[in-house]
Amino acid sequence: MPRKLYGKGVVGSQPNEQAPRADRILGAWLQTDDAGKPQSVTIQYESSGKHIDLEVSFLNAMFLLSALKSIQLDTKTPFPDDPRAPEVEDSGSAHYFAHRFLQMKRPAFARA
């Protein structure tokens, strides 16, 4: 199955510049203006032991959220640390989710 693109992708002969790989997402926070209007979202992640902050505009963060939600629905992946799921109550982290995800039976197109 060909790779599915969520949004516009740039395809060309030159390789794209890449940020350091995120080994672990640590968190995110919202920056607002003086009136409380959302301006940007900073995502903090860990890469090779370093903490890296990635700031994106609020609109770009919402686009990313939409793309990730589409991927979640397409792959039938449960929501990580969903408070509505009783078996996740004691998980406390995305690592628990990753462990559960790797144990679940994935559709053929999602298998490596």
Stockholm file with secondary structure:
# STOCKHOLM 1.0

chainA/1-112         MPRKLYGKGVVGSQPNEQAPRADRILGAWLQTDDAGKPQSVTIQYESSGKHIDLEVSFLNAMFLLSALKSIQLDTKTPFPDDPRAPEVEDSGSAHYFAHRFLQMKRPAFARA
#=GR chainA/1-112 SS CCCCCSSCCCCCSSCCCCCCCCSEEEEEEEEECTTCCEEEEEEEEEETTEEEEEEEEHHHHHHHHHHHHHHHHHHTCCCTTCTTCGGGTTTCSHHHHHHHHHHSCCCGGGCC
#=GC SS_cons         CCCCCSSCCCCCSSCCCCCCCCSEEEEEEEEECTTCCEEEEEEEEEETTEEEEEEEEHHHHHHHHHHHHHHHHHHTCCCTTCTTCGGGTTTCSHHHHHHHHHHSCCCGGGCC
//
